Every structure is written in structure tokens, then in C-alpha cells.
Amino acid sequence: MSSQSAQGYVQSVDHFANQQRQPDEALYLLLDPFAGCPPEHPLAIAALGEALGSDAVTRVDCSGRVQDPECWPALVRLAKPGDAPTALASLSATCAARESAATWHYVCGWLISDQPADLIARHISQQCQVLHQPKPHGITAWFEPVRLALLRATLKNAGEVLGPVRSWLHPDGCGSCEVFERKPMAGELAVPEAVRATQHVAPQIIQLLCAWHRLSAVQHSHAGLPENAPTHAMNLILKAFKQGLRDRADIQCMSLHMLMVHPLLLQHPTIQHAVEKAAAGEQRLAYRFASYDDCTWSHIVASLPNGRFSRSATTTLTRPPLFRASTSSR
């Protein structure tokens, strides 16, 4: 994490809390202990209860995801209406910046509302049920930053899900924050199956974003990803799936190569043959790609539109350990 990146988060939270918040609105912080937080950290939920008072912490019922209430998300009131936020707001922004390339996010965002915490928590919990994933899968933890970014990109009138929350500032999966504004409800929220399916593959999208963050930091020495990176990652995974790939490691491998080597790799006959072999379960893509030397990659990329060859990008990408997909579910 660069100091510039952290400063950007702090400035976004400061503007949100002090400029966008109305005098009659409270400032809330949503934390997800499912992501883990050391008990000695000042943002640990027990520590926040001591610093702000137990009435400042309200749990969001996520029993459909995890039974232990201690692992349920916590809605923490950082500032009452009319009060200035404490240094905890800046600390939470710095924490979120550190998590920008993480698989799990403890800091899920900052909320402003004139409604009480218990009503907001109940609404967030209810929307987890409304946005459930395709059967036999369960509720959707839509409040996680990348999931929220995907929801905004795929669900028309997504602002209707906010209910009592007027505005929600959340990490966007690209290395910065975005403001999500409420829209008035226009009847019952319609959730297309495509939206649910996107939430189902969100773990793969998050995994791809994490790898993209790491490789970009190594190869380009800059913080953050392009705008709409979660949507782009989603589309790449969909392309790989349409080519017949089903193994998560193969899908990650193909998607990363399209990101870091050439976006049109799937048009090349050599790559198509490798994908066919992987789809048939004959050889994993990572090992097939690792067998190509720099000369082979150079010819492949040069034959594609606007082709260019990056030795450093390719030799980094062809190391199999990058594409060992996690088998854990979210």
C-alpha cells in the first residue's frame, strides 16, 4: 500500500463524513469480522465497544452465512448526528486502503443515515435474503466491497437496495472508494438471475482482482486498477467459461493472461488448442503456458491485433503457483 493510496482513502472518508453528511445524520462504519481482525487492533469490535460505548455497536444478523453472532457484521456508529467523527474514521480509511488488494475485507464501507442502527442492520440482513444466490446456495453478503461494486454494475436501479441508508461509501475493488446513493423503491425489487449468478462467481472475480493487483504493482509500480476493474474481471471470467473452461485455476490463468499479455489471446490457434486440452481435462493451462518460451509468446502476441510482447509480463505469468485457485467458498 502506498502512502498516496492511503491518503486518498482518508480524504474520501473525511469528505463523506464532513461534507456530504447532513446535520441530522449519523456516520456508521460497517465491519465484517468474518474477514478477521486481531483482537488488539483498535478497530476490533470489542475495542470499538469500549471506546464508543456498547450502544454504538449493532450486529447484522447473518445466520444464513455463519451461525456465531460474534462473526456477524457490525454496524458501528462513529458519530452521532451533529457530532464530528473521531480519529477512528481516518484509521478505518487507512485499514481499508491496506485491504485494497485483499481477498477478504474487514472494512466494508461507511454509511450515512438519519435512521437508527437497528433498523439499518435489519434492512442489510433482509437484503442478504432478497439477493440470495441460485439454489442450492444461500444468502448473498452483498455488503462486501467487491460484491457491492458488482451489484451496482449488474442490477438496474441498484440504489433501491439501500433502504434507510441515504449514502454508502465503499472500496471499489480498484484501489479507491466510490459513493453509492440511495434511490427510492419502485415496488418490489426485481433481481434477475444473471445478477444472482454474478454474485455466485464473485469469489473467482475477487481472486482475479487480487492477482491483478499484485502483478500490476510488481510490473508497473502503481497503485490501483483501472476504473470498472471488477466488471472487466467478470467479463474475462465469462469469456473463459464460454470457451469451455470449468476448472477455477484454468479460468484464473486464462483471465490473467488476457489481462497482462494480450486481451485477444483467445483468438490465436495455439491458445485455442491449449484451452481445448484444458477443457477436456488433459492438461492444466498454467503448465501448458509455462512450456512456451519467450519466442513462442512473442510470435503469438505479434500475430494479434495491436500485438506487443512484454518479456517481464509473460515470464511472471507463466509460473504455475499464480494459478492455484482457492477451493474455499464465500
C-alpha positions as CSV (number, residue, x, y, z in Angstrom):
1,M,0.0,0.0,0.0
2,S,1.4,3.4,-1.0
3,S,1.1,6.5,1.2
4,Q,-0.7,8.2,-1.7
5,S,-3.3,5.4,-1.8
6,A,-3.9,5.6,1.9
7,Q,-4.2,9.4,1.8
8,G,-6.8,9.1,-1.0
9,Y,-9.0,6.8,1.2
10,V,-8.6,9.1,4.2
11,Q,-9.6,12.1,2.1
12,S,-12.6,10.3,0.7
13,V,-13.9,9.3,4.1
14,D,-13.2,12.8,5.5
15,H,-15.2,14.4,2.7
16,F,-18.0,11.9,3.0
17,A,-18.3,12.3,6.8
18,N,-17.9,16.1,7.0
19,Q,-19.2,17.4,3.6
20,Q,-21.8,15.0,2.4
21,R,-23.4,14.2,5.7
22,Q,-26.3,16.3,6.9
23,P,-26.6,17.6,10.4
24,D,-29.4,15.1,11.3
25,E,-27.5,12.1,10.0
26,A,-25.2,9.7,11.9
27,L,-22.0,8.2,10.4
28,Y,-21.7,4.5,10.5
29,L,-18.9,2.0,9.8
30,L,-19.7,-1.5,8.6
31,L,-17.2,-4.1,9.6
32,D,-17.1,-7.8,8.7
33,P,-15.3,-9.9,11.3
34,F,-15.6,-12.9,9.0
35,A,-12.5,-11.4,7.3
36,G,-10.6,-11.4,10.6
37,C,-9.1,-8.7,12.8
38,P,-6.6,-9.0,15.6
39,P,-8.2,-8.5,19.0
40,E,-5.6,-6.0,20.0
41,H,-6.4,-3.8,16.9
42,P,-8.2,-0.5,17.8
43,L,-10.8,-1.4,15.1
44,A,-11.6,-4.7,16.7
45,I,-15.3,-4.8,17.5
46,A,-14.7,-5.3,21.3
47,A,-12.2,-2.4,21.3
48,L,-14.7,-0.2,19.5
49,G,-17.4,-1.1,22.0
50,E,-15.1,0.1,24.8
51,A,-14.1,3.3,23.0
52,L,-17.5,4.3,21.7
53,G,-19.9,2.6,24.2
54,S,-21.7,-0.7,23.7
55,D,-24.7,1.1,22.3
56,A,-22.6,2.2,19.3
57,V,-22.2,-1.4,18.0
58,T,-25.1,-3.2,16.3
59,R,-24.8,-6.7,14.8
60,V,-26.2,-7.5,11.4
61,D,-27.9,-10.9,11.5
62,C,-26.1,-13.2,9.0
63,S,-27.1,-16.5,10.5
64,G,-27.6,-17.8,6.9
65,R,-23.9,-17.3,6.4
66,V,-22.4,-18.1,9.8
67,Q,-24.1,-19.1,13.0
68,D,-21.8,-17.5,15.6
69,P,-23.1,-13.9,16.3
70,E,-19.6,-12.9,17.1
71,C,-18.8,-13.4,13.4
72,W,-21.7,-11.3,12.1
73,P,-21.0,-7.9,10.6
74,A,-21.0,-5.0,13.0
75,L,-22.6,-1.6,12.2
76,V,-20.6,0.9,14.3
77,R,-21.8,4.4,14.9
78,L,-18.7,6.6,14.5
79,A,-20.5,9.9,15.0
80,K,-24.0,10.9,16.2
81,P,-26.0,13.5,14.3
82,G,-24.3,16.9,14.6
83,D,-21.0,15.4,16.0
84,A,-17.7,15.3,14.3
85,P,-16.2,11.9,13.7
86,T,-13.3,10.8,15.8
87,A,-9.8,9.7,14.6
88,L,-11.3,6.2,14.2
89,A,-12.8,7.3,10.9
90,S,-9.3,8.0,9.5
91,L,-8.0,4.8,11.0
92,S,-10.7,2.8,9.3
93,A,-9.9,4.5,6.0
94,T,-6.2,3.5,6.3
95,C,-7.2,0.0,7.1
96,A,-9.4,-0.2,4.0
97,A,-6.5,1.1,1.9
98,R,-4.4,-1.8,3.2
99,E,-7.1,-4.2,2.2
100,S,-7.4,-2.9,-1.4
101,A,-5.7,-6.0,-2.8
102,A,-7.0,-8.5,-0.3
103,T,-9.4,-11.4,-0.8
104,W,-11.3,-10.6,2.4
105,H,-12.4,-7.1,3.5
106,Y,-12.9,-6.2,7.2
107,V,-13.9,-2.6,6.3
108,C,-17.0,-2.8,4.1
109,G,-17.8,0.9,4.0
110,W,-19.1,4.0,5.6
111,L,-22.8,4.8,5.8
112,I,-24.8,8.0,6.5
113,S,-28.4,7.9,7.6
114,D,-30.9,9.6,9.8
115,Q,-32.3,6.3,10.8
116,P,-31.4,4.2,13.9
117,A,-28.7,1.5,13.7
118,D,-31.1,-1.4,14.5
119,L,-33.3,-0.5,11.6
120,I,-30.3,-0.2,9.2
121,A,-28.9,-3.5,10.4
122,R,-32.2,-5.3,9.9
123,H,-32.5,-3.9,6.4
124,I,-29.0,-5.1,5.4
125,S,-29.8,-8.5,6.8
126,Q,-33.1,-8.7,4.9
127,Q,-31.4,-7.7,1.6
128,C,-29.0,-10.6,2.1
129,Q,-32.1,-12.8,1.7
130,V,-33.6,-10.8,-1.2
131,L,-30.3,-11.1,-3.1
132,H,-29.8,-14.8,-2.5
133,Q,-27.7,-16.8,-4.9
134,P,-29.1,-19.6,-7.2
135,K,-30.1,-22.7,-5.3
136,P,-28.7,-24.6,-3.6
137,H,-26.5,-21.7,-2.5
138,G,-27.6,-19.4,0.3
139,I,-27.7,-15.7,1.1
140,T,-25.5,-13.1,-0.6
141,A,-23.2,-11.0,1.5
142,W,-23.9,-8.1,-0.9
143,F,-22.3,-5.6,1.6
144,E,-18.8,-6.8,0.8
145,P,-17.0,-4.1,-1.3
146,V,-16.4,-6.0,-4.5
147,R,-19.8,-7.7,-4.3
148,L,-21.4,-4.3,-3.9
149,A,-19.4,-3.0,-6.9
150,L,-20.6,-5.9,-9.0
151,L,-24.2,-5.4,-7.8
152,R,-24.1,-1.8,-8.9
153,A,-22.8,-2.8,-12.3
154,T,-25.3,-5.6,-13.0
155,L,-28.5,-4.6,-11.2
156,K,-30.7,-1.9,-12.7
157,N,-31.7,0.7,-10.0
158,A,-29.3,-1.0,-7.6
159,G,-29.7,2.1,-5.3
160,E,-33.0,0.7,-4.3
161,V,-31.3,-1.9,-2.1
162,L,-30.0,0.8,0.3
163,G,-33.4,1.5,2.0
164,P,-32.7,3.6,5.2
165,V,-29.1,4.3,4.1
166,R,-29.0,7.6,2.2
167,S,-25.4,7.2,1.0
168,W,-22.8,4.4,1.2
169,L,-19.1,5.0,0.6
170,H,-17.3,1.7,-0.2
171,P,-14.0,0.4,-1.5
172,D,-14.5,-0.2,-5.2
173,G,-12.1,-3.1,-5.9
174,C,-9.8,-0.8,-8.0
175,G,-7.8,0.9,-5.2
176,S,-10.1,3.8,-4.3
177,C,-13.6,4.5,-3.0
178,E,-17.0,5.2,-4.6
179,V,-20.2,6.7,-3.2
180,F,-23.4,4.7,-3.7
181,E,-26.5,6.8,-3.5
182,R,-30.0,5.6,-2.5
183,K,-32.8,5.5,-5.0
184,P,-36.5,5.4,-4.0
185,M,-38.1,2.0,-4.1
186,A,-40.3,1.5,-7.1
187,G,-42.3,-1.5,-5.9
188,E,-40.7,-4.9,-5.1
189,L,-37.0,-5.2,-6.1
190,A,-36.6,-7.4,-9.2
191,V,-33.4,-9.4,-9.1
192,P,-32.6,-11.1,-12.5
193,E,-31.0,-14.5,-12.4
194,A,-27.9,-13.0,-14.1
195,V,-27.4,-10.8,-11.1
196,R,-27.6,-13.8,-8.7
197,A,-25.2,-15.7,-11.0
198,T,-22.7,-12.9,-10.9
199,Q,-22.8,-12.9,-7.1
200,H,-22.2,-16.7,-7.2
201,V,-18.9,-16.3,-9.1
202,A,-17.9,-13.3,-7.1
203,P,-15.2,-15.3,-5.2
204,Q,-13.5,-16.0,-8.6
205,I,-13.7,-12.4,-9.6
206,I,-12.2,-11.3,-6.2
207,Q,-9.4,-13.8,-6.6
208,L,-8.7,-12.5,-10.1
209,L,-8.7,-8.9,-8.9
210,C,-6.2,-9.8,-6.1
211,A,-3.8,-11.4,-8.6
212,W,-4.2,-8.4,-11.0
213,H,-3.4,-6.0,-8.1
214,R,-0.2,-7.9,-7.2
215,L,1.1,-8.3,-10.8
216,S,0.3,-4.6,-11.6
217,A,2.2,-3.5,-8.5
218,V,5.2,-5.6,-9.5
219,Q,5.3,-4.7,-13.2
220,H,4.1,-1.2,-13.3
221,S,4.8,0.2,-9.8
222,H,1.4,1.9,-9.5
223,A,-1.4,1.6,-7.0
224,G,-4.9,0.7,-8.0
225,L,-6.6,-0.8,-11.1
226,P,-8.4,0.7,-14.0
227,E,-11.9,2.0,-13.4
228,N,-14.6,-0.7,-13.5
229,A,-12.0,-3.4,-12.9
230,P,-14.5,-5.7,-11.2
231,T,-16.8,-5.6,-14.2
232,H,-13.8,-6.2,-16.6
233,A,-12.7,-9.2,-14.5
234,M,-16.2,-10.6,-14.5
235,N,-16.3,-10.3,-18.3
236,L,-13.0,-12.1,-18.7
237,I,-14.1,-15.0,-16.5
238,L,-17.3,-15.2,-18.6
239,K,-15.2,-15.4,-21.8
240,A,-13.1,-18.2,-20.3
241,F,-16.2,-20.1,-19.2
242,K,-17.7,-19.7,-22.7
243,Q,-14.6,-21.4,-24.1
244,G,-15.4,-24.5,-22.1
245,L,-13.1,-23.9,-19.1
246,R,-14.6,-25.1,-15.8
247,D,-11.6,-25.6,-13.5
248,R,-11.1,-22.5,-11.4
249,A,-7.3,-22.5,-11.8
250,D,-7.7,-22.7,-15.6
251,I,-10.2,-19.8,-15.6
252,Q,-7.9,-17.7,-13.5
253,C,-4.9,-18.5,-15.7
254,M,-6.6,-17.6,-18.9
255,S,-8.1,-14.4,-17.5
256,L,-4.8,-13.2,-16.1
257,H,-3.0,-13.8,-19.4
258,M,-5.7,-11.8,-21.2
259,L,-5.1,-9.0,-18.7
260,M,-1.3,-9.0,-18.6
261,V,-0.2,-10.4,-22.0
262,H,-2.9,-9.6,-24.6
263,P,-6.7,-9.2,-24.4
264,L,-7.3,-11.2,-27.6
265,L,-5.3,-14.2,-26.8
266,L,-8.3,-16.5,-27.2
267,Q,-8.3,-15.7,-31.0
268,H,-4.9,-17.4,-31.5
269,P,-5.0,-21.0,-32.7
270,T,-2.2,-22.1,-30.3
271,I,-4.1,-20.7,-27.3
272,Q,-7.3,-22.2,-28.6
273,H,-5.7,-25.6,-28.8
274,A,-4.4,-25.2,-25.2
275,V,-7.8,-24.2,-24.0
276,E,-9.4,-27.2,-25.7
277,K,-6.9,-29.5,-24.0
278,A,-7.6,-27.9,-20.6
279,A,-11.4,-28.0,-21.1
280,A,-11.0,-31.8,-21.8
281,G,-9.1,-32.2,-18.6
282,E,-5.9,-33.3,-20.4
283,Q,-3.5,-30.6,-19.1
284,R,-3.9,-27.6,-16.9
285,L,-3.4,-24.3,-18.7
286,A,-0.7,-23.0,-16.3
287,Y,1.6,-25.9,-17.2
288,R,0.8,-25.7,-20.9
289,F,1.6,-21.9,-20.9
290,A,4.7,-22.5,-18.8
291,S,6.1,-24.7,-21.7
292,Y,6.0,-21.8,-24.1
293,D,9.3,-19.9,-24.3
294,D,9.6,-16.2,-24.9
295,C,10.0,-16.7,-28.7
296,T,6.7,-18.6,-28.8
297,W,4.9,-15.9,-26.8
298,S,6.4,-13.2,-29.0
299,H,5.0,-14.9,-32.1
300,I,1.6,-15.4,-30.6
301,V,1.3,-11.8,-29.4
302,A,2.8,-10.3,-32.6
303,S,0.2,-12.1,-34.7
304,L,-2.7,-10.5,-32.8
305,P,-4.2,-7.0,-33.5
306,N,-2.0,-4.3,-31.9
307,G,0.3,-7.0,-30.7
308,R,3.1,-6.3,-28.4
309,F,5.3,-8.5,-26.4
310,S,6.4,-8.0,-22.8
311,R,9.1,-10.4,-21.6
312,S,8.7,-9.4,-18.0
313,A,4.9,-9.8,-18.0
314,T,5.0,-13.2,-19.7
315,T,7.7,-14.8,-17.6
316,T,6.0,-13.7,-14.5
317,L,2.6,-15.0,-15.6
318,T,3.8,-18.5,-16.6
319,R,4.7,-19.6,-13.1
320,P,2.1,-22.2,-12.2
321,P,1.7,-21.2,-8.5
322,L,-0.1,-18.0,-9.5
323,F,-3.0,-20.0,-10.8
324,R,-3.6,-22.4,-8.0
325,A,-7.2,-21.5,-7.2
326,S,-8.5,-21.5,-3.7
327,T,-11.2,-24.1,-3.0
328,S,-12.8,-22.1,-0.2
329,S,-16.2,-20.7,-0.6
330,R,-17.6,-17.3,0.4
